[in-house]
Amino acid sequence: MGRSVHFLANCAPVVNLPKNMKKTLLTLFALLLSSVCMAGESYSIRPLKKERICQGWGTSLCWWAAQSGRWDEERLDSLIDWLVSPQGLNYNVFRYNIGGGDDPHWTNCDPHHFGASGGKGLRAELEGFKVHPDSAYNWQADEAQRRIMLMIKRKRPDAIFEAFSNSAPWWMTVSGCVGGAKKATDDNVAPAMYESFARYLVDVCKHYKDTYGIEFATLDPFNEPVTDYWYQNGGQEGCHFSVEGQIAMIKVLRRELDRSGLSTVISAADETSVMQSIIDLKAYDRADVLKLVGQWNTHTYKADNEQRKRLRELCDSLDIRLWQSETGDGGKGIHGNLRMAQRLVDDIRYLQPDVWCDWQYVEENYDQWSLVMCDSTWGTFRRHHNYYVRQMFSRFIPVGYRWMDVDDEHGLAAQSPDGKQLVYVTLNAERGSRTTEVNLPKGYRLKAIFRTSRTEDCEPLPINDKQKNRTIFTTLPSLSIVTMVMEK
């Protein structure tokens, strides 16, 4: 096919024709070239050279749980079912945000600054459990997020919970504000407060184990620490930590965890950029603190595939577990949703994390950063296309499936533990149709096919005669994603 395209592209210009006719022919050649390139993409599914197992799909509870957790039981029952049930999103990993909590008297910042123009809204105004250095813990705080977490635990007994922090409590910070330091590039927790911060995080973790039977598998004290996003009077809790500050804090936190008797391990460093994540990981290794960390977390807001591969190789060489712990994207409509799906595909193909996590599950009147859109004033909510786009992966590739190798840059494949089922997901984020030809391993036959598009939400499709053989031909219409389930 490559030679034919090359021949057409190079022969067209040498024809001696009038200028206007030549322009028309060149346009026709371009259309033909495009159709040739889009047609008959042929892929094979093979085992990966190094086995990778899907250990979960997840989301943060911050901040949607602090908002939705105030709804009535009937609404929450549906909302959580959509999230955790095998016929829903089938998510099993949940990241609980340990709130720092601002000064109740707003001594060092504007009152309710999270709700100011450009802020994240009052849903991001989380309660801390200890509002002054000498006060007792208030374990009644953060009721809404806790209510969501306990409901998830009840409905999904195998759920994995991670605790993470956006900021230390206000009285531990340099600025006195959980939005960040006066200067966004300055650390906002002084070294003298590391021990207090570590004890606070561990005390919260221990309380949840002792009171509710939830032992956090991991605890991450940072969130996008080496950025200039966090500043006094900012739009959400945030705290800058230099790499050196992170390393020092990890040492203190490890001592506190060792004293606690918890089996919780430290995860780090949740950088927004994969390149910064690589820098942090190398620094941890040089400082000999990586042995104190049991899991490496990264976000993929800023990443290219070469960086993803580099981080994967580095984690393999250092023998540390890797999670993609947060990501999201804006855009418009189904096109934006599929652009986010392509990021997921790139993450799984090149970063190869054990777990892949969304940032927001529920968002106010917006169909990009969330999977469920709500109107909190009226307490109404609905799934939108982004939910079903994500479901095309997580519902059909559950925990325990092994990732397979497929040379489709827009697709993923996975196999069940017993080898009896094979799943292939591929997307078309373009305006024209796309045709694929999939060569199945011996013994497999197509059993079901589902599609999400501008007009379909994970809809089952009929199987035609061309799809009953070992080679499956499928046409993806403009702006769509398809999941094929094959069985032996």
ZITA-V127273 format. One record per residue. RES is the residue in one letter. PHI is phi as a letter, one per 30 degrees, with the letter a starting at -180 (999 if undefined). Layout:
res = {RES & RES}
phi = {PHI & PHI}
This chain:
res = {M & G & R & S & V & H & F & L & A & N & C & A & P & V & V & N & L & P & K & N & M & K & K & T & L & L & T & L & F & A & L & L & L & S & S & V & C & M & A & G & E & S & Y & S & I & R & P & L & K & K & E & R & I & C & Q & G & W & G & T & S & L & C & W & W & A & A & Q & S & G & R & W & D & E & E & R & L & D & S & L & I & D & W & L & V & S & P & Q & G & L & N & Y & N & V & F & R & Y & N & I & G & G & G & D & D & P & H & W & T & N & C & D & P & H & H & F & G & A & S & G & G & K & G & L & R & A & E & L & E & G & F & K & V & H & P & D & S & A & Y & N & W & Q & A & D & E & A & Q & R & R & I & M & L & M & I & K & R & K & R & P & D & A & I & F & E & A & F & S & N & S & A & P & W & W & M & T & V & S & G & C & V & G & G & A & K & K & A & T & D & D & N & V & A & P & A & M & Y & E & S & F & A & R & Y & L & V & D & V & C & K & H & Y & K & D & T & Y & G & I & E & F & A & T & L & D & P & F & N & E & P & V & T & D & Y & W & Y & Q & N & G & G & Q & E & G & C & H & F & S & V & E & G & Q & I & A & M & I & K & V & L & R & R & E & L & D & R & S & G & L & S & T & V & I & S & A & A & D & E & T & S & V & M & Q & S & I & I & D & L & K & A & Y & D & R & A & D & V & L & K & L & V & G & Q & W & N & T & H & T & Y & K & A & D & N & E & Q & R & K & R & L & R & E & L & C & D & S & L & D & I & R & L & W & Q & S & E & T & G & D & G & G & K & G & I & H & G & N & L & R & M & A & Q & R & L & V & D & D & I & R & Y & L & Q & P & D & V & W & C & D & W & Q & Y & V & E & E & N & Y & D & Q & W & S & L & V & M & C & D & S & T & W & G & T & F & R & R & H & H & N & Y & Y & V & R & Q & M & F & S & R & F & I & P & V & G & Y & R & W & M & D & V & D & D & E & H & G & L & A & A & Q & S & P & D & G & K & Q & L & V & Y & V & T & L & N & A & E & R & G & S & R & T & T & E & V & N & L & P & K & G & Y & R & L & K & A & I & F & R & T & S & R & T & E & D & C & E & P & L & P & I & N & D & K & Q & K & N & R & T & I & F & T & T & L & P & S & L & S & I & V & T & M & V & M & E & K}
phi = {999 & d & d & d & d & d & d & d & d & c & d & e & d & d & d & d & b & e & e & d & d & d & d & d & d & d & d & d & d & d & d & d & e & d & d & d & d & d & c & i & d & c & b & b & c & b & d & d & d & c & d & b & c & d & c & l & b & a & a & d & c & d & c & e & d & d & c & d & d & c & d & d & d & d & d & d & e & d & e & d & e & e & d & c & d & e & c & c & d & i & d & b & b & b & c & d & c & d & d & d & i & d & d & d & c & h & d & c & a & d & e & h & d & d & d & d & e & i & d & c & j & d & d & d & d & d & d & d & c & b & d & b & e & c & d & d & d & c & d & d & d & i & d & d & d & d & d & d & d & d & d & d & d & d & d & b & e & d & d & c & c & c & c & b & b & d & a & d & e & e & d & c & d & d & d & i & b & d & d & k & d & d & c & d & c & c & d & c & b & d & e & d & c & e & d & d & d & d & d & e & d & d & d & d & d & d & d & d & d & d & c & b & i & c & c & d & d & b & b & c & d & b & b & h & d & c & b & c & d & c & a & e & i & d & d & a & d & a & b & d & b & d & d & d & d & e & d & d & d & e & d & d & d & d & d & d & d & d & d & d & i & d & c & e & c & d & c & a & c & h & d & d & c & d & d & d & d & d & d & d & d & d & d & e & d & d & d & i & c & d & d & d & c & c & a & c & c & b & c & b & d & b & a & b & d & d & d & e & d & d & d & d & d & d & d & d & d & c & h & b & d & b & c & c & c & a & a & a & a & c & k & b & h & d & d & d & d & d & d & d & d & d & d & e & e & d & d & d & d & c & d & h & d & d & b & b & b & d & d & c & c & b & b & d & h & b & c & c & d & b & c & b & c & b & b & d & d & c & i & c & a & a & d & b & e & d & e & d & d & d & d & e & c & d & d & c & b & d & e & j & d & c & d & c & c & b & d & c & d & c & b & b & b & b & b & d & e & d & i & d & b & b & b & b & c & b & b & b & c & c & d & c & d & b & c & b & b & c & c & d & d & e & j & c & b & d & c & a & b & b & b & c & b & d & b & b & b & h & d & d & c & d & c & c & d & d & c & c & c & d & c & c & c & b & c & c & d & e & h & b & b & b & c & c & c & c & b & c}
